[in-house]
Amino acid sequence: MSEILVTGGTGALGRHIVDRLREQGHKVRVLSRRAGAGTHTGDLSTGAGVAEAVAGVDAVVHAASDFRKFGGPDLTQTEQLLRASGGVAHLLYVSIVGIEKFPFRYYRNKLACERMVVNSGVPHTILRATQFHELIASALRSVERLPVAPLPTDFRFQPVATPDVARRIAELVASEPLGRASDFGGPEVLTLAELAQTWRAARQRPRRVVRIPLPGRIARAYRAGENTCPDHTDGVLTWAEYVASNPANAYTITGTPPPP
Ligand SMILES: NC(=O)c1ccc[n+]([C@@H]2O[C@H](COP(=O)([O-])OP(=O)(O)OC[C@H]3O[C@@H](n4cnc5c(N)ncnc54)[C@H](OP(=O)(O)O)[C@@H]3O)[C@@H](O)[C@H]2O)c1
């Protein structure tokens, strides 16, 4: 059993990583900016408390991210963490499937963070996952009260359950560093029209959906499903099962984490 630090351990994904690691008998540290929310208080942007949180751990899972300014703060955060992690045996970075295909600033910053991890000399694994159920739910929730919800219904997604991704991360970080792990996707690739239909059947909202035809490379990449990995339908929980579980409104598309 090891001692493992989870950055972002208070977030939508991170809280499940912490649970899985503890179930496996590991000693887990959680870094949070909010005193009392984790085991260690610190801020990856300033570096405060980071060296103390990392000192003496065997491995680090880096699942923290700041979606503000399109993830710009992630660059400094990842740099601060890597600087403190010289002595760790394994660092796992959580990334997103297909990011090099989307000229989208948050994804460009994720790609730059991946490169920093690769060039750091720290033994590492990068795991890319598809969009979380929570993210799709957050997007649909944001339009469900409109009389007519305008959606790019031909975009494709392969939503995955955060507990499923967390299970994979807990296995990987307790094993040898892989460099780049196989992509991790949800059980099915669905269009936004299909995802919205399931949502409407369960919640009777939004009442009407209209397709908005979006131009540009990002829209083309979503239509082509570049954000999916149909050869890796690893996740177990389907979108329909997630929606039927009536998830609480505990996540916003801006990435504001829910209270601990
Ligand atoms: N959302 C998706 O669909 C998706 C899909 C694939 C991969 N991912 C990746 O998965 C990872 C986790 O995403 P998520 O949706 O679970 O995130 P989230 O719920 O928005 O949580 C963000 C976490 O980052 C921490 N954090 C932010 N700024 C920090 C700072 N300056 N110092 C220390 N901690 C900081 C927050 O901790 P405190 O607020 O407690 O400080 C919080 O725990 C991200 O790398 C994301 O890119 C997301």
The ligand as an SDF file (V2000), in Angstrom:
LIG
                    3D

 48 52  0  0  0  0  0  0  0  0999 V2000
  -15.4080   17.4040  -17.2410 N   0  0  0  0  0  0  0  0  0  0  0  0
  -15.1700   16.4920  -18.1670 C   0  0  0  0  0  0  0  0  0  0  0  0
  -16.0650   16.0990  -18.9340 O   0  0  0  0  0  0  0  0  0  0  0  0
  -13.7710   15.9040  -18.2930 C   0  0  0  0  0  0  0  0  0  0  0  0
  -13.5340   14.8660  -19.2030 C   0  0  0  0  0  0  0  0  0  0  0  0
  -12.2550   14.2870  -19.2720 C   0  0  0  0  0  0  0  0  0  0  0  0
  -11.2390   14.7680  -18.4440 C   0  0  0  0  0  0  0  0  0  0  0  0
  -11.5030   15.8050  -17.5920 N   0  0  0  0  0  0  0  0  0  0  0  0
  -10.4070   16.2740  -16.7250 C   0  0  0  0  0  0  0  0  0  0  0  0
  -10.6060   15.6750  -15.4500 O   0  0  0  0  0  0  0  0  0  0  0  0
  -10.0230   16.5240  -14.4450 C   0  0  0  0  0  0  0  0  0  0  0  0
  -11.0290   16.7270  -13.3180 C   0  0  0  0  0  0  0  0  0  0  0  0
  -12.1420   17.4450  -13.8160 O   0  0  0  0  0  0  0  0  0  0  0  0
  -13.4270   17.7100  -12.8920 P   0  0  0  0  0  0  0  0  0  0  0  0
  -14.5270   17.9980  -13.8240 O   0  0  0  0  0  0  0  0  0  0  0  0
  -13.5440   16.6310  -11.8660 O   0  0  0  0  0  0  0  0  0  0  0  0
  -12.9780   19.0580  -12.1530 O   0  0  0  0  0  0  0  0  0  0  0  0
  -13.8360   19.9500  -11.1100 P   0  0  0  0  0  0  0  0  0  0  0  0
  -14.9980   19.2010  -10.5700 O   0  0  0  0  0  0  0  0  0  0  0  0
  -14.0700   21.2840  -11.7260 O   0  0  0  0  0  0  0  0  0  0  0  0
  -12.7990   20.1520   -9.9060 O   0  0  0  0  0  0  0  0  0  0  0  0
  -11.6740   20.9620  -10.0580 C   0  0  0  0  0  0  0  0  0  0  0  0
  -10.7160   20.6220   -8.9230 C   0  0  0  0  0  0  0  0  0  0  0  0
   -9.4980   21.3460   -9.1100 O   0  0  0  0  0  0  0  0  0  0  0  0
   -9.1000   21.8710   -7.8700 C   0  0  0  0  0  0  0  0  0  0  0  0
   -8.3500   23.1080   -8.1140 N   0  0  0  0  0  0  0  0  0  0  0  0
   -8.6460   24.0940   -9.0170 C   0  0  0  0  0  0  0  0  0  0  0  0
   -7.7580   25.0810   -8.9170 N   0  0  0  0  0  0  0  0  0  0  0  0
   -6.8720   24.7260   -7.9320 C   0  0  0  0  0  0  0  0  0  0  0  0
   -5.7150   25.3400   -7.3570 C   0  0  0  0  0  0  0  0  0  0  0  0
   -5.2990   26.5670   -7.7620 N   0  0  0  0  0  0  0  0  0  0  0  0
   -5.0520   24.6760   -6.3720 N   0  0  0  0  0  0  0  0  0  0  0  0
   -5.4800   23.4600   -5.9440 C   0  0  0  0  0  0  0  0  0  0  0  0
   -6.5670   22.8290   -6.4440 N   0  0  0  0  0  0  0  0  0  0  0  0
   -7.2550   23.4600   -7.4260 C   0  0  0  0  0  0  0  0  0  0  0  0
  -10.3840   22.1200   -7.0970 C   0  0  0  0  0  0  0  0  0  0  0  0
  -10.1080   22.0240   -5.7070 O   0  0  0  0  0  0  0  0  0  0  0  0
  -10.6150   23.0750   -4.5680 P   0  0  0  0  0  0  0  0  0  0  0  0
  -11.7140   23.9240   -5.1600 O   0  0  0  0  0  0  0  0  0  0  0  0
  -11.0690   22.2110   -3.4400 O   0  0  0  0  0  0  0  0  0  0  0  0
   -9.3970   23.8790   -4.2420 O   0  0  0  0  0  0  0  0  0  0  0  0
  -11.2600   20.9570   -7.5420 C   0  0  0  0  0  0  0  0  0  0  0  0
  -11.0750   19.8340   -6.7160 O   0  0  0  0  0  0  0  0  0  0  0  0
   -9.5840   17.8020  -15.1690 C   0  0  0  0  0  0  0  0  0  0  0  0
   -8.2090   17.7260  -15.4530 O   0  0  0  0  0  0  0  0  0  0  0  0
  -10.3760   17.7710  -16.4710 C   0  0  0  0  0  0  0  0  0  0  0  0
   -9.7200   18.4440  -17.5270 O   0  0  0  0  0  0  0  0  0  0  0  0
  -12.7340   16.3660  -17.4790 C   0  0  0  0  0  0  0  0  0  0  0  0
  1  2  1  0
  2  3  2  0
  2  4  1  0
  4  5  1  0
  4 48  2  0
  5  6  2  0
  6  7  1  0
  7  8  2  0
  8  9  1  0
  8 48  1  0
  9 10  1  0
  9 46  1  0
 10 11  1  0
 11 12  1  0
 11 44  1  0
 12 13  1  0
 13 14  1  0
 14 15  2  0
 14 16  1  0
 14 17  1  0
 17 18  1  0
 18 19  2  0
 18 20  1  0
 18 21  1  0
 21 22  1  0
 22 23  1  0
 23 24  1  0
 23 42  1  0
 24 25  1  0
 25 26  1  0
 25 36  1  0
 26 27  1  0
 26 35  1  0
 27 28  2  0
 28 29  1  0
 29 30  1  0
 29 35  2  0
 30 31  1  0
 30 32  2  0
 32 33  1  0
 33 34  2  0
 34 35  1  0
 36 37  1  0
 36 42  1  0
 37 38  1  0
 38 39  2  0
 38 40  1  0
 38 41  1  0
 42 43  1  0
 44 45  1  0
 44 46  1  0
 46 47  1  0
M  CHG  2   8   1  16  -1
M  END
$$$$
